[in-house]
């Protein structure tokens, strides 16, 4: 059964977040999840090119406490991949061909559905296996105890045990806000995306309300994002009405649409009506209808 293209597109959102945080996330995962005693690590090019190019999530040369060196490859997957075993086997063959070093491979599963991704190949003359780990099998405290906010947000993918998801989300929000006063909005935005994998959007909204005294709602990117989305939806309706009105009055649709689109952007950015009117040549009344 071929992988769904929409599923791959959806998964790219989560891949992007992991890639953004990889430098701070990977050391903790190597130690706490993979149980590797790494004392030295050097990032390798994550684009493997032999006859075709393949991009991996994390690739580095590491040295452990016993002096052993090997290549570590880590992949993060948001859904089950029926052919993941062959994909990882292909990676491994390429890595050996390129570097001629021992290789350790791990795939970390972020999805909510039951894990059924194959992690081995058992065919005549072809035996292969890699390490497959589900976030849901790991305690959320493993990630929340980290000093790195990029690692803390991964707590929402782990196992909450007997804890209510609402309480866990509150813990994560407080931890991020306390440890990362600068740039906190970046991690709140990442959290908003990652909770979709666990369908905890509504619980996150409630948790944000509960910790609003700790971190003012007006400064929270989630609140601003929702507010902006609402504004844009309202403006879109206004643009449609404006175009229809323009058609009735014989105004060129293209010119009007361009002016209304510019007015939309300026409204979202909070520009004064007078400035928008001067710039777009629209009347105050037309802009107010947006």
ABEGO torsion letter per residue (X at the ends): XBBBAAAAAAAAAAAAAAAAAAAAAAAAAAAAAAGBBBABBBBBBABBBBABBBBBABBBBBBBAAGBBBBBBBBBBABBBAAAAAAAAAAAAAAAAAAGBBBBBBBBBABABBBABBABBBBBGBBBBBBBBBAAABBAAAAAABABAAAAAAAAABBAEABBAAAAAAAAAAAAAAABABGAAAAAAAAAAAAAAAGAAAAAAAAAAAAAAABBAAABAAAAAAAAAAAAAAAAAAAAAAAAAAAAAGBBAAAAAAAAAAAAAAAAAGBBAAAAAAAAGBBAAAAAAX
